[in-house]
Amino acid sequence: MTSRSTFSVRIQQADFDLSQEIATLRAGNPKVGAVVSFVGTVRDMNDGLDVATMELEHYPGMTEKAIEAILAQAGARWPVAGALVIHRVGPLKPQEQIVLVAVSAAHRGEAFAACEFIIDYLKTEAPFWKKEDTPAGARWVDARVSDEAALSKWSKKAN
């Protein structure tokens, strides 16, 4: 982690502006040579069923602390200048943005790795609950095996 690292976590109902958030993450740090971002959106179909809406719930306070711990782990592994996670809660429709993970660093390799690490841990370790409204009724979404597999690769890597 560089001496000027800044980490930010926001849980909100409102949408976010990707360009504005990236500009803010880069602002004032001339050592930043790379910014990598991931934006997750609501799909219109999951497990073979149409999804009309997805509702995300969280445990205020606990969720932010869990994500802050993930950012701290990323900062301990890679020399990142900054990292931002914005996660939306409440009802969302297909194509709406759910989550933004953005990482700034001096070089692209660190930024890519840290961003992927953060999203992999976010998908499995952050306390969010998702409910989908489908033609068959409402259903809670379980964690995916592929998310757990993605997470397991980080315990095998050392930096």
DOKE-657045 format. One line per field, with one value per atom (N, C-alpha, C, CB): chain; residue number from 1; residue in three letters; x, y, z; atom name. Coordinates in steps of 0.001 Angstrom, whole numbers, padded with zeros to 6 digits. Glycine has a CB too. Example, Ala and Ser with C-alpha at 12.3 -4.5 7.8 and 13.67 -1.06 7.14 Angstrom:
2
chain A A A A A A A A
resi 1 1 1 1 2 2 2 2
resn Ala Ala Ala Ala Ser Ser Ser Ser
u 013190 012300 013200 011308 012850 013670 012900 014084
v -005690 -004500 -003300 -004473 -002250 -001060 000030 -000598
w 007800 007800 007800 009046 007080 007140 007870 005725
name N CA C CB N CA C CB
This chain:
159
chain A A A A A A A A A A A A A A A A A A A A A A A A A A A A A A A A A A A A A A A A A A A A A A A A A A A A A A A A A A A A A A A A A A A A A A A A A A A A A A A A A A A A A A A A A A A A A A A A A A A A A A A A A A A A A A A A A A A A A A A A A A A A A A A A A A A A A A A A A A A A A A A A A A A A A A A A A A A A A A A A A A A A A A A A A A A A A A A A A A A A A A A A A A A A A A A A A A A A A A A A A A A A A A A A A A A A A A A A A A A A A A A A A A A A A A A A A A A A A A A A A A A A A A A A A A A A A A A A A A A A A A A A A A A A A A A A A A A A A A A A A A A A A A A A A A A A A A A A A A A A A A A A A A A A A A A A A A A A A A A A A A A A A A A A A A A A A A A A A A A A A A A A A A A A A A A A A A A A A A A A A A A A A A A A A A A A A A A A A A A A A A A A A A A A A A A A A A A A A A A A A A A A A A A A A A A A A A A A A A A A A A A A A A A A A A A A A A A A A A A A A A A A A A A A A A A A A A A A A A A A A A A A A A A A A A A A A A A A A A A A A A A A A A A A A A A A A A A A A A A A A A A A A A A A A A A A A A A A A A A A A A A A A A A A A A A A A A A A A A A A A A A A A A A A A A A A A A A A A A A A A A A A A A A A A A A A A A A A A A A A A A A A A A A A A A A A A A A A A A A A A A A A A A A A A A A A A A A A A A A A A A A A A A A A A A A A A A A A
resi 1 1 1 1 2 2 2 2 3 3 3 3 4 4 4 4 5 5 5 5 6 6 6 6 7 7 7 7 8 8 8 8 9 9 9 9 10 10 10 10 11 11 11 11 12 12 12 12 13 13 13 13 14 14 14 14 15 15 15 15 16 16 16 16 17 17 17 17 18 18 18 18 19 19 19 19 20 20 20 20 21 21 21 21 22 22 22 22 23 23 23 23 24 24 24 24 25 25 25 25 26 26 26 26 27 27 27 27 28 28 28 28 29 29 29 29 30 30 30 30 31 31 31 31 32 32 32 32 33 33 33 33 34 34 34 34 35 35 35 35 36 36 36 36 37 37 37 37 38 38 38 38 39 39 39 39 40 40 40 40 41 41 41 41 42 42 42 42 43 43 43 43 44 44 44 44 45 45 45 45 46 46 46 46 47 47 47 47 48 48 48 48 49 49 49 49 50 50 50 50 51 51 51 51 52 52 52 52 53 53 53 53 54 54 54 54 55 55 55 55 56 56 56 56 57 57 57 57 58 58 58 58 59 59 59 59 60 60 60 60 61 61 61 61 62 62 62 62 63 63 63 63 64 64 64 64 65 65 65 65 66 66 66 66 67 67 67 67 68 68 68 68 69 69 69 69 70 70 70 70 71 71 71 71 72 72 72 72 73 73 73 73 74 74 74 74 75 75 75 75 76 76 76 76 77 77 77 77 78 78 78 78 79 79 79 79 80 80 80 80 81 81 81 81 82 82 82 82 83 83 83 83 84 84 84 84 85 85 85 85 86 86 86 86 87 87 87 87 88 88 88 88 89 89 89 89 90 90 90 90 91 91 91 91 92 92 92 92 93 93 93 93 94 94 94 94 95 95 95 95 96 96 96 96 97 97 97 97 98 98 98 98 99 99 99 99 100 100 100 100 101 101 101 101 102 102 102 102 103 103 103 103 104 104 104 104 105 105 105 105 106 106 106 106 107 107 107 107 108 108 108 108 109 109 109 109 110 110 110 110 111 111 111 111 112 112 112 112 113 113 113 113 114 114 114 114 115 115 115 115 116 116 116 116 117 117 117 117 118 118 118 118 119 119 119 119 120 120 120 120 121 121 121 121 122 122 122 122 123 123 123 123 124 124 124 124 125 125 125 125 126 126 126 126 127 127 127 127 128 128 128 128 129 129 129 129 130 130 130 130 131 131 131 131 132 132 132 132 133 133 133 133 134 134 134 134 135 135 135 135 136 136 136 136 137 137 137 137 138 138 138 138 139 139 139 139 140 140 140 140 141 141 141 141 142 142 142 142 143 143 143 143 144 144 144 144 145 145 145 145 146 146 146 146 147 147 147 147 148 148 148 148 149 149 149 149 150 150 150 150 151 151 151 151 152 152 152 152 153 153 153 153 154 154 154 154 155 155 155 155 156 156 156 156 157 157 157 157 158 158 158 158 159 159 159 159
resn Met Met Met Met Thr Thr Thr Thr Ser Ser Ser Ser Arg Arg Arg Arg Ser Ser Ser Ser Thr Thr Thr Thr Phe Phe Phe Phe Ser Ser Ser Ser Val Val Val Val Arg Arg Arg Arg Ile Ile Ile Ile Gln Gln Gln Gln Gln Gln Gln Gln Ala Ala Ala Ala Asp Asp Asp Asp Phe Phe Phe Phe Asp Asp Asp Asp Leu Leu Leu Leu Ser Ser Ser Ser Gln Gln Gln Gln Glu Glu Glu Glu Ile Ile Ile Ile Ala Ala Ala Ala Thr Thr Thr Thr Leu Leu Leu Leu Arg Arg Arg Arg Ala Ala Ala Ala Gly Gly Gly Gly Asn Asn Asn Asn Pro Pro Pro Pro Lys Lys Lys Lys Val Val Val Val Gly Gly Gly Gly Ala Ala Ala Ala Val Val Val Val Val Val Val Val Ser Ser Ser Ser Phe Phe Phe Phe Val Val Val Val Gly Gly Gly Gly Thr Thr Thr Thr Val Val Val Val Arg Arg Arg Arg Asp Asp Asp Asp Met Met Met Met Asn Asn Asn Asn Asp Asp Asp Asp Gly Gly Gly Gly Leu Leu Leu Leu Asp Asp Asp Asp Val Val Val Val Ala Ala Ala Ala Thr Thr Thr Thr Met Met Met Met Glu Glu Glu Glu Leu Leu Leu Leu Glu Glu Glu Glu His His His His Tyr Tyr Tyr Tyr Pro Pro Pro Pro Gly Gly Gly Gly Met Met Met Met Thr Thr Thr Thr Glu Glu Glu Glu Lys Lys Lys Lys Ala Ala Ala Ala Ile Ile Ile Ile Glu Glu Glu Glu Ala Ala Ala Ala Ile Ile Ile Ile Leu Leu Leu Leu Ala Ala Ala Ala Gln Gln Gln Gln Ala Ala Ala Ala Gly Gly Gly Gly Ala Ala Ala Ala Arg Arg Arg Arg Trp Trp Trp Trp Pro Pro Pro Pro Val Val Val Val Ala Ala Ala Ala Gly Gly Gly Gly Ala Ala Ala Ala Leu Leu Leu Leu Val Val Val Val Ile Ile Ile Ile His His His His Arg Arg Arg Arg Val Val Val Val Gly Gly Gly Gly Pro Pro Pro Pro Leu Leu Leu Leu Lys Lys Lys Lys Pro Pro Pro Pro Gln Gln Gln Gln Glu Glu Glu Glu Gln Gln Gln Gln Ile Ile Ile Ile Val Val Val Val Leu Leu Leu Leu Val Val Val Val Ala Ala Ala Ala Val Val Val Val Ser Ser Ser Ser Ala Ala Ala Ala Ala Ala Ala Ala His His His His Arg Arg Arg Arg Gly Gly Gly Gly Glu Glu Glu Glu Ala Ala Ala Ala Phe Phe Phe Phe Ala Ala Ala Ala Ala Ala Ala Ala Cys Cys Cys Cys Glu Glu Glu Glu Phe Phe Phe Phe Ile Ile Ile Ile Ile Ile Ile Ile Asp Asp Asp Asp Tyr Tyr Tyr Tyr Leu Leu Leu Leu Lys Lys Lys Lys Thr Thr Thr Thr Glu Glu Glu Glu Ala Ala Ala Ala Pro Pro Pro Pro Phe Phe Phe Phe Trp Trp Trp Trp Lys Lys Lys Lys Lys Lys Lys Lys Glu Glu Glu Glu Asp Asp Asp Asp Thr Thr Thr Thr Pro Pro Pro Pro Ala Ala Ala Ala Gly Gly Gly Gly Ala Ala Ala Ala Arg Arg Arg Arg Trp Trp Trp Trp Val Val Val Val Asp Asp Asp Asp Ala Ala Ala Ala Arg Arg Arg Arg Val Val Val Val Ser Ser Ser Ser Asp Asp Asp Asp Glu Glu Glu Glu Ala Ala Ala Ala Ala Ala Ala Ala Leu Leu Leu Leu Ser Ser Ser Ser Lys Lys Lys Lys Trp Trp Trp Trp Ser Ser Ser Ser Lys Lys Lys Lys Lys Lys Lys Lys Ala Ala Ala Ala Asn Asn Asn Asn
u 000858 000000 000898 -000973 000617 001415 001036 001215 001887 001634 000413 002858 000002 -001149 -002402 -000818 -002453 -003613 -004871 -003398 -005934 -007232 -008241 -007655 -009044 -010060 -011413 -009758 -012415 -013753 -014785 -014023 -015771 -016876 -018177 -016772 -019082 -020402 -021474 -020521 -022450 -023629 -024770 -023898 -025477 -026477 -027568 -025819 -028710 -029781 -029600 -031141 -029051 -028914 -027903 -028501 -028108 -027177 -025895 -027801 -024864 -023587 -023161 -022493 -022315 -021782 -020340 -021868 -020099 -018784 -017692 -018795 -017900 -016876 -016532 -017349 -017543 -017314 -016547 -018656 -016907 -016240 -014781 -016970 -014493 -013111 -012293 -013075 -012877 -012177 -011834 -013037 -012755 -012512 -011410 -013802 -011423 -010403 -009008 -010717 -008893 -007603 -007132 -007692 -008036 -007749 -006616 -008996 -005724 -004700 -003550 -005321 -003448 -002337 -001616 -002833 -000543 000170 000908 001147 001002 001660 000749 002120 -000542 -001485 -001246 -002954 -000928 -000726 -001783 000648 -002625 -003644 -004850 -003072 -006008 -007252 -008006 -008117 -008386 -009156 -010482 -008388 -011558 -012871 -013697 -013623 -014611 -015578 -016945 -015252 -017912 -019287 -020157 -019760 -020848 -021790 -023191 -021736 -023947 -025305 -026294 -025380 -027560 -028626 -028904 -029925 -028894 -029248 -030763 -028525 -031283 -032727 -033129 -033174 -032128 -032418 -031395 -032410 -031839 -030940 -031479 -030786 -030615 -031004 -032243 -031258 -032325 -033403 -034717 -033657 -034780 -036011 -035799 -036502 -036824 -036781 -036748 -037996 -035987 -035894 -036507 -034394 -037587 -038235 -037513 -039710 -037172 -036407 -035545 -037353 -034500 -033669 -033644 -032209 -033829 -033751 -032563 -035061 -031716 -030537 -030735 -029255 -030433 -030493 -029110 -031558 -028862 -027588 -027786 -026534 -026743 -026756 -025901 -026229 -026533 -025759 -024704 -026694 -023561 -022438 -021592 -022935 -022195 -021470 -020970 -022369 -021805 -021444 -020253 -022642 -020309 -019205 -017899 -019541 -017964 -016750 -016172 -017049 -017033 -016559 -015858 -017736 -016429 -015821 -014535 -016810 -014504 -013278 -012148 -013526 -012470 -011459 -010943 -012042 -011817 -011410 -010459 -012647 -010792 -009920 -008561 -010585 -008565 -007301 -006441 -007570 -007063 -006321 -005708 -007246 -006479 -005963 -004790 -007082 -004930 -003865 -002605 -004352 -002762 -001600 -000896 -002024 -001632 -001064 -000423 -002146 -001016 -000553 -000371 -001544 000584 000797 -000224 002224 -001442 -002498 -002526 -003865 -002915 -003034 -004396 -002809 -005410 -006752 -007669 -007307 -008747 -009755 -011113 -009440 -012110 -013470 -014434 -013829 -015368 -016476 -017762 -016363 -018630 -019987 -020919 -020288 -021755 -022704 -024096 -022373 -024972 -026346 -027189 -026957 -028207 -029184 -030576 -028990 -031570 -032938 -033329 -033103 -034487 -034950 -034221 -036457 -033805 -033109 -033709 -031581 -033713 -034265 -033124 -035199 -033427 -032404 -031726 -033012 -030436 -029524 -029106 -030155 -029697 -029249 -027931 -030328 -027123 -025841 -026067 -024943 -025315 -025379 -024155 -025497 -022978 -021746 -020653 -021279 -019826 -018613 -017439 -018710 -016429 -015138 -014128 -014777 -013386 -012374 -011097 -012868 -009977 -008669 -007713 -008110 -006962 -005915 -004561 -006132 -003571 -002221 -001231 -002094 000026 001045 001067 002429 000781 000877 -000374 002113 -000671 -001902 -001970 -002055 -000836 -000845 -001395 000542 -000918 -001406 -002873 -000572 -003253 -004644 -005586 -004799 -005229 -006065 -006187 -005491 -005053 -005068 -005885 -003644 -005680 -006403 -007899 -005858 -008272 -009690 -010344 -009860 -009687 -010240 -010341 -009379 -009329 -009335 -010524 -008012 -010710 -011793 -013153 -011737 -013410 -014724 -014927 -014888 -013885 -014028 -014389 -012733 -013737 -014056 -015410 -012963 -015722 -017010 -018171 -017111 -018054 -019133 -019363 -018817 -018342 -018472 -018438 -017385 -017787 -017557 -018385 -016128 -018905 -019676 -021117 -019650 -021670 -023023 -024131 -023212 -024454 -025584 -026519 -025106 -027798 -028793 -029561 -029748 -029713 -030372 -031646 -029428 -032703 -033978 -034412 -035075 -034770 -035222 -036722 -034478 -037364 -038771 -038829 -039566 -039411 -039510 -040974 -038613 -041321 -042690 -043128 -042809 -042158 -042472 -042585 -041407 -042378 -042432 -041079 -042933 -041042 -039803 -038938 -040103 -037612 -036689 -035396 -036403 -034806 -033508 -032429 -033297 -031377 -030292 -029173 -029769 -028805 -027706 -026372 -027881 -025317 -023966 -023686 -022899 -022920 -022584 -021285 -022446 -021230 -020017 -018862 -020231 -019134 -018080 -017486 -018630 -018309 -017787 -016818 -018941 -017162 -016273 -014973 -016969 -015066 -013872 -012966 -014267 -013568 -012787 -012051 -013702 -012705 -012097 -010930 -013135 -011057 -010025 -008674 -010471 -008666 -007384 -006501 -007632 -007094 -006293 -005517 -007180 -005984 -005237 -004003 -006129 -003974 -002855 -001784 -003354 -002140 -001186 -000481 -001894 000742 001505 002162 002576 002119 002767 003960 001799
v -001180 000000 001235 000002 002173 003397 004301 004134 005271 006154 007049 007014 007222 008086 007296 009039 006036 005220 005767 003764 005786 006185 005125 007589 004730 003717 004291 002440 003945 004475 003393 005718 003308 002365 003136 001203 002935 003559 002527 004780 002435 001611 002600 000580 002501 003522 002978 004736 003652 003298 003998 003655 005192 006000 005397 007424 005646 005218 006041 005361 005637 006352 006652 005529 007655 008066 007575 009624 006593 005979 007006 004931 007865 008865 009766 009715 010209 011091 010361 011619 009128 008367 008096 007044 007779 007539 008827 006989 009936 011221 011550 012349 011299 011564 010659 011371 009392 008449 008864 007036 009408 009820 011176 009854 012014 013419 013598 014097 014507 014944 013986 015218 012909 011997 011753 010663 012489 012354 011025 013479 010227 008920 007851 008482 008159 007194 007080 007609 005865 005604 004667 005023 004112 003158 003205 001722 003099 002928 001783 004259 000803 -000335 -000332 -001689 -000553 -000565 -001755 000740 -002145 -003195 -002648 -004535 -002767 -002381 -003613 -001195 -004010 -005124 -004588 -005993 -005259 -004823 -005969 -004301 -005619 -006608 -007257 -005950 -008587 -009333 -009514 -010712 -009725 -009925 -011389 -009402 -012268 -013685 -014311 -014391 -015256 -015973 -017384 -015236 -018351 -019762 -020109 -020084 -019575 -019921 -019188 -021347 -018278 -017523 -016036 -017747 -015391 -013946 -013283 -013446 -012209 -011442 -010069 -011318 -009760 -008456 -007405 -008543 -007773 -006897 -007754 -005979 -007134 -007748 -006772 -008073 -007288 -006439 -006871 -006502 -005905 -006182 -005595 -005611 -006415 -005992 -006155 -006807 -005406 -005520 -005213 -004575 -005427 -005131 -003893 -006347 -002702 -001459 -001533 -000285 -001011 -001041 -002284 -000978 -003443 -004695 -004790 -005902 -004405 -004500 -003598 -004130 -002366 -001432 -001942 -000034 -002450 -002957 -004148 -003352 -005035 -006198 -005745 -007146 -004762 -004285 -003516 -003393 -002735 -002034 -003027 -001150 -004158 -005191 -005786 -006304 -005964 -006472 -005484 -006726 -004195 -003171 -003143 -001781 -003296 -003315 -004506 -003369 -005659 -006835 -006563 -008077 -005955 -005629 -004656 -005025 -003667 -002694 -003292 -001589 -004360 -005045 -005921 -005897 -006372 -007253 -006480 -008168 -005350 -004599 -003130 -004745 -002441 -001022 -000147 -000613 -000158 000628 002034 -000050 002979 004369 004620 005335 003935 004121 003013 005479 002835 001853 002357 000443 002080 002527 001383 003750 001188 000262 001028 -001016 001030 001553 000375 002786 000059 -001045 -000508 -002254 -000752 -000286 -001323 000032 -000847 -001693 -001206 -001671 -002024 -001684 -002375 -000168 -002014 -002660 -002118 -002466 -003033 -002670 -003457 -002937 -002831 -003458 -003928 -002466 -004848 -005280 -004098 -006206 -004226 -003265 -002151 -002670 -002059 -001043 -001480 -000791 -000501 -000760 -001210 000496 -002238 -002730 -002287 -004264 -002499 -002319 -001718 -003662 -000905 -000376 -000724 001176 -001324 -001509 -000804 -003054 000123 000853 000916 002288 000715 000713 001575 -000746 002426 003208 002764 004734 002771 002354 002979 000794 002829 003352 002563 003310 001268 000396 -000457 -000500 -000852 -001580 -002954 -001735 -003649 -004993 -005018 -005566 -004096 -004024 -003627 -003030 -002693 -002230 -003353 -001015 -004099 -005215 -006279 -005836 -006676 -007733 -007321 -008085 -006116 -005664 -005557 -004317 -005078 -004959 -006341 -004243 -007296 -008650 -009274 -009534 -009096 -009600 -009030 -009245 -007721 -007065 -007599 -005538 -007694 -008164 -009627 -007972 -010451 -011853 -011976 -012624 -011204 -011252 -010609 -010555 -009559 -008879 -009833 -007639 -010631 -011555 -012648 -012196 -012971 -014096 -013699 -015079 -012598 -012261 -011093 -011953 -010261 -009097 -009522 -007934 -009081 -009508 -008756 -009310 -009293 -008813 -009986 -008184 -009686 -010700 -010218 -010979 -011124 -010774 -011586 -011012 -010882 -011542 -011125 -011179 -012109 -011842 -012060 -012734 -011173 -011351 -011947 -010000 -013149 -013876 -014238 -015158 -014706 -015158 -016297 -015608 -017055 -018153 -017672 -019241 -016380 -015821 -015304 -016862 -014767 -014227 -015374 -013207 -015200 -016212 -015538 -017297 -016085 -015619 -016254 -015950 -015507 -015975 -016527 -014834 -017769 -018403 -018031 -019938 -018184 -017968 -018985 -018067 -018588 -019469 -020227 -018651 -021447 -022249 -021547 -023666 -020911 -020220 -019053 -019713 -018402 -017318 -017862 -016561 -019003 -019634 -020078 -020840 -020609 -021044 -019848 -021762 -018733 -017522 -017054 -016395 -017152 -016735 -017634 -016734 -018923 -019869 -019613 -021285 -019038 -018800 -017819 -018269 -016927 -015912 -016495 -014793 -017573 -018187 -018912 -019159 -019177 -019881 -018920 -020746 -017634 -016664 -015921 -015668 -015662 -014831 -013712 -015673 -012509 -011368 -010922 -010204
w 000000 000000 000000 001235 -000861 -000912 000254 -002262 000543 001680 001457 001951 000201 -000076 -000432 -001201 -000078 -000433 000214 -000017 -000588 -000066 -000457 -000594 000509 000292 000664 001108 -000113 000128 -000144 -000750 000747 000610 000773 001655 -000184 -000079 -000394 -001033 000463 000236 000057 001430 -001068 -001366 -002275 -002009 -002284 -003201 -004548 -002595 -004511 -005729 -006690 -005377 -007982 -009003 -008881 -010416 -009610 -009601 -011032 -008867 -011170 -012464 -012553 -012652 -013403 -013517 -013797 -014608 -014766 -015121 -013949 -016294 -013245 -012094 -010991 -011545 -010737 -009674 -010016 -009426 -011276 -011703 -011605 -013151 -012030 -011944 -010492 -012558 -009591 -008171 -007624 -007362 -008031 -007564 -008023 -008065 -009223 -009787 -009283 -011286 -008871 -008580 -007570 -008064 -007930 -006993 -006765 -005721 -007523 -007319 -008650 -006708 -008904 -010175 -010332 -010319 -009296 -009378 -009977 -007998 -010124 -010691 -012187 -010401 -012637 -014054 -014615 -014284 -013734 -014193 -013273 -014252 -013889 -013141 -013805 -013113 -012999 -013482 -012744 -013275 -013506 -012858 -013324 -013142 -012468 -012763 -012385 -011991 -013294 -013008 -013201 -013924 -012154 -012236 -012458 -010958 -013323 -013643 -013439 -015094 -013349 -013183 -014539 -012599 -014553 -015757 -015809 -015792 -017018 -017180 -017040 -018532 -016861 -016725 -015788 -018105 -014968 -014080 -013884 -012716 -014056 -013907 -014725 -012440 -015935 -016854 -016648 -016763 -015706 -015464 -015718 -014030 -016271 -016444 -015071 -017273 -014979 -013732 -013994 -013231 -013277 -013409 -012574 -012988 -011357 -010459 -009545 -009622 -009042 -008014 -006843 -008544 -005656 -004476 -003638 -003650 -003307 -002486 -001102 -003139 -000104 001289 001894 002089 002961 003656 005131 003038 005887 007319 007528 008177 007684 007798 008900 008065 008610 009539 009336 010975 009390 009180 007738 009516 006796 005387 005070 004502 005516 005258 005872 005819 007097 007751 007001 009200 006519 005756 004478 005414 003784 002537 002826 001757 003881 004261 004538 005500 005145 005410 004103 006307 003130 001817 001148 000917 001212 000619 001317 000702 002619 003365 002940 004886 002709 002239 000867 002176 -000019 -001351 -001235 -002240 -000368 -000171 000430 000701 001195 001758 000717 002951 -000297 -001328 -002481 -001877 -002850 -004015 -003652 -005190 -004300 -004018 -004755 -004413 -004269 -004901 -004325 -004719 -005145 -004696 -004068 -005864 -004585 -004058 -004533 -004468 -003793 -004180 -003713 -003579 -004533 -004270 -004525 -005139 -003598 -003817 -003548 -002898 -004539 -004370 -004634 -005346 -003681 -003856 -003587 -002907 -004542 -004395 -003670 -005762 -002985 -002315 -002706 -000761 -002379 -002735 -004027 -002867 -004572 -005801 -007032 -005963 -007903 -009133 -010288 -009014 -011453 -012659 -013569 -013419 -014497 -015438 -016131 -016473 -016303 -016905 -015953 -018120 -014779 -013830 -013188 -012744 -012816 -012169 -010732 -012207 -010328 -008947 -008165 -008920 -008765 -008004 -008890 -007409 -008259 -008882 -007980 -009117 -008567 -007910 -008803 -007693 -008249 -009014 -008192 -009388 -008877 -008212 -009028 -008051 -008348 -008998 -008457 -008771 -009343 -008976 -009959 -008970 -009673 -010582 -011893 -009914 -011808 -012978 -013131 -012877 -014375 -014662 -014002 -016139 -013901 -013325 -011917 -013328 -011085 -009705 -009662 -008893 -010531 -010544 -010979 -011480 -012028 -012473 -011387 -013752 -010812 -009801 -008583 -009378 -008100 -006914 -007188 -006441 -008362 -008708 -008748 -010071 -009391 -009467 -008081 -010381 -007269 -005894 -005121 -005178 -005205 -004462 -004900 -004661 -006199 -006638 -006273 -008148 -006361 -005968 -004487 -006261 -003637 -002210 -001918 -001401 -002638 -002447 -002726 -003363 -003793 -004174 -003131 -005517 -002336 -001411 000061 -001673 000394 001798 002328 001990 001454 001933 002222 000880 003335 003721 002964 005217 001794 000993 000751 -000365 000637 000317 -000894 001523 -001878 -003140 -003299 -004343 -003662 -003951 -005347 -002884 -006159 -007523 -007633 -008530 -008386 -008724 -010116 -008645 -010218 -011483 -011733 -011469 -012939 -013203 -012273 -014649 -011754 -010828 -009386 -010921 -009155 -007805 -007357 -006823 -006151 -005592 -005072 -004455 -005237 -004729 -004287 -005803 -003221 -002751 -003603 -001249 -003888 -004737 -003861 -005649 -004114 -003388 -004027 -003360 -003240 -003770 -004861 -002647 -005848 -006970 -006669 -008290 -007128 -007004 -007709 -007587 -008845 -009594 -008803 -010925 -007955 -007118 -006069 -006433 -005479 -004499 -005163 -003832 -006375 -007103 -007403 -008416 -007790 -008073 -006822 -008604 -005687 -004428 -004048 -003317 -004300 -003868 -004532 -004164 -005717 -006405 -005638 -007821 -004851 -004153 -002992 -003653 -002409 -001314 -001835 -000535 -003143 -003762 -004273 -004903 -004394 -004944 -003828 -005874 -004025 -003088 -003877 -002309 -003317 -003984 -003206 -004158
name N CA C CB N CA C CB N CA C CB N CA C CB N CA C CB N CA C CB N CA C CB N CA C CB N CA C CB N CA C CB N CA C CB N CA C CB N CA C CB N CA C CB N CA C CB N CA C CB N CA C CB N CA C CB N CA C CB N CA C CB N CA C CB N CA C CB N CA C CB N CA C CB N CA C CB N CA C CB N CA C CB N CA C CB N CA C CB N CA C CB N CA C CB N CA C CB N CA C CB N CA C CB N CA C CB N CA C CB N CA C CB N CA C CB N CA C CB N CA C CB N CA C CB N CA C CB N CA C CB N CA C CB N CA C CB N CA C CB N CA C CB N CA C CB N CA C CB N CA C CB N CA C CB N CA C CB N CA C CB N CA C CB N CA C CB N CA C CB N CA C CB N CA C CB N CA C CB N CA C CB N CA C CB N CA C CB N CA C CB N CA C CB N CA C CB N CA C CB N CA C CB N CA C CB N CA C CB N CA C CB N CA C CB N CA C CB N CA C CB N CA C CB N CA C CB N CA C CB N CA C CB N CA C CB N CA C CB N CA C CB N CA C CB N CA C CB N CA C CB N CA C CB N CA C CB N CA C CB N CA C CB N CA C CB N CA C CB N CA C CB N CA C CB N CA C CB N CA C CB N CA C CB N CA C CB N CA C CB N CA C CB N CA C CB N CA C CB N CA C CB N CA C CB N CA C CB N CA C CB N CA C CB N CA C CB N CA C CB N CA C CB N CA C CB N CA C CB N CA C CB N CA C CB N CA C CB N CA C CB N CA C CB N CA C CB N CA C CB N CA C CB N CA C CB N CA C CB N CA C CB N CA C CB N CA C CB N CA C CB N CA C CB N CA C CB N CA C CB N CA C CB N CA C CB N CA C CB N CA C CB N CA C CB N CA C CB N CA C CB N CA C CB N CA C CB N CA C CB N CA C CB N CA C CB N CA C CB N CA C CB N CA C CB N CA C CB N CA C CB N CA C CB N CA C CB N CA C CB N CA C CB N CA C CB N CA C CB N CA C CB N CA C CB N CA C CB N CA C CB N CA C CB N CA C CB N CA C CB N CA C CB N CA C CB N CA C CB
